[in-house]
Amino acid sequence: ARERDADAGRESLGSAIVLCVLGLVIIVHGANSTVFIGIVWGLLGLQKAARTFDGIFSDIRHKRPFAVALAFCVLQFVLSVLLILNPFANIEHHLIVLGIELILYPFKLHREHGKLKVEAEA
C-alpha cells in the first residue's frame, strides 16, 4: 500500500478490502449465503454496467463505434437487475455468463486501422 500511486491506491486498496470482507462473510455463511451472493453479484454487475455506459457515452461523443458495447452493457444491466430481484431463480444465468467470460478473458478485440483484430494473451 505504501508503494502504490496515492490516487490509484485509495480506490483499488479500498475495493480490495471490501471484497475480501464480502468473501469472508460468504465463506462463514456457506450454503446459506446464496441470496447474499446473488445480490452482491448483481450490485457489482450494475456498477460495471455504469462504467461501461460512461464509456459508451464517450464513444458516442467522439463518433466511435459503440453498438457491440451497448448490447453487452444492456445484457449485463438486465441480468444484474434480475439477479437482485430474485437471486435463486437467476444466479444460473450469471454462472453461465461467468463461464463464458472466463473462456473469452484472454482474447482482446480491438480496431487497428479500421479493421477488427483479435489478440490472445499467453
C-alpha positions as CSV (number, residue, x, y, z in Angstrom):
1,A,0.0,0.0,0.0
2,R,2.9,2.4,0.7
3,E,4.5,1.8,-2.7
4,R,1.3,2.4,-4.8
5,D,0.4,5.6,-6.5
6,A,-1.6,7.5,-4.0
7,D,-4.5,8.2,-6.3
8,A,-4.8,4.7,-7.6
9,G,-4.1,3.1,-4.2
10,R,-7.0,4.6,-2.4
11,E,-9.7,3.2,-4.7
12,S,-8.1,-0.1,-5.5
13,L,-7.0,-0.9,-2.0
14,G,-10.3,0.1,-0.6
15,S,-12.2,-2.1,-3.1
16,A,-9.9,-5.0,-2.3
17,I,-10.6,-4.7,1.4
18,V,-14.3,-4.6,0.9
19,L,-14.3,-7.6,-1.5
20,C,-12.2,-9.6,1.0
21,V,-14.7,-8.9,3.8
22,L,-17.5,-9.9,1.5
23,G,-15.6,-13.1,0.6
24,L,-15.1,-13.9,4.3
25,V,-18.8,-13.4,5.0
26,I,-19.7,-15.8,2.2
27,I,-17.2,-18.4,3.4
28,V,-18.5,-18.2,7.0
29,H,-22.1,-18.5,6.0
30,G,-21.5,-21.2,3.3
31,A,-24.6,-22.5,1.6
32,N,-26.8,-20.1,3.5
33,S,-25.3,-17.1,1.6
34,T,-26.8,-17.8,-1.9
35,V,-29.2,-14.8,-1.7
36,F,-26.4,-12.6,-0.4
37,I,-24.0,-13.7,-3.1
38,G,-26.7,-13.0,-5.8
39,I,-27.5,-9.5,-4.5
40,V,-23.8,-8.5,-4.2
41,W,-23.0,-10.0,-7.6
42,G,-26.0,-8.1,-9.1
43,L,-24.8,-4.8,-7.5
44,L,-21.2,-5.4,-8.8
45,G,-22.7,-6.0,-12.2
46,L,-24.7,-2.8,-12.1
47,Q,-21.5,-0.9,-11.1
48,K,-19.7,-2.5,-14.1
49,A,-22.6,-1.6,-16.4
50,A,-22.5,2.0,-15.1
51,R,-18.8,2.3,-16.0
52,T,-19.5,0.7,-19.4
53,F,-22.3,3.2,-20.1
54,D,-19.9,6.0,-19.3
55,G,-17.5,4.6,-22.0
56,I,-20.4,4.3,-24.5
57,F,-21.4,7.9,-24.0
58,S,-17.7,8.9,-24.6
59,D,-17.7,6.8,-27.7
60,I,-20.9,8.5,-28.9
61,R,-19.4,11.9,-28.3
62,H,-16.2,11.0,-30.2
63,K,-18.1,9.3,-33.0
64,R,-16.6,5.9,-32.4
65,P,-18.4,2.6,-32.8
66,F,-20.4,1.6,-29.7
67,A,-23.2,-0.8,-30.8
68,V,-21.5,-4.0,-29.6
69,A,-20.5,-2.5,-26.2
70,L,-24.1,-1.2,-25.8
71,A,-25.6,-4.6,-26.5
72,F,-23.3,-6.3,-23.9
73,C,-23.9,-3.5,-21.4
74,V,-27.7,-3.8,-21.7
75,L,-27.5,-7.5,-21.3
76,Q,-25.3,-7.1,-18.2
77,F,-27.7,-4.5,-16.8
78,V,-30.7,-6.7,-17.3
79,L,-29.1,-9.8,-15.8
80,S,-27.9,-7.8,-12.8
81,V,-31.3,-6.4,-12.1
82,L,-32.9,-9.8,-12.4
83,L,-30.2,-11.2,-10.1
84,I,-31.0,-8.6,-7.4
85,L,-34.8,-9.1,-7.8
86,N,-34.6,-12.9,-7.5
87,P,-31.2,-14.4,-6.7
88,F,-32.3,-18.0,-6.5
89,A,-34.0,-18.0,-9.9
90,N,-31.4,-16.0,-11.8
91,I,-28.0,-17.0,-10.4
92,E,-27.7,-19.8,-13.0
93,H,-27.7,-17.2,-15.8
94,H,-24.8,-15.4,-14.2
95,L,-22.9,-18.6,-13.7
96,I,-23.2,-19.3,-17.5
97,V,-22.1,-15.7,-18.3
98,L,-19.2,-16.1,-15.9
99,G,-18.1,-19.3,-17.6
100,I,-18.3,-17.6,-21.0
101,E,-16.3,-14.6,-19.7
102,L,-13.6,-16.9,-18.2
103,I,-13.3,-18.7,-21.6
104,L,-13.1,-15.4,-23.5
105,Y,-11.0,-13.5,-21.0
106,P,-7.6,-14.0,-22.7
107,F,-8.9,-12.6,-26.0
108,K,-8.9,-8.9,-26.7
109,L,-10.9,-7.4,-29.6
110,H,-9.8,-4.0,-30.9
111,R,-9.7,-1.9,-34.1
112,E,-6.5,-1.2,-35.9
113,H,-6.6,1.0,-39.0
114,G,-10.3,0.4,-39.3
115,K,-10.1,-3.4,-39.1
116,L,-11.1,-5.6,-36.2
117,K,-8.2,-7.6,-34.7
118,V,-8.3,-10.3,-32.1
119,E,-5.3,-10.8,-29.8
120,A,-4.8,-13.5,-27.2
121,E,-2.7,-13.4,-24.1
122,A,-0.4,-16.2,-23.4
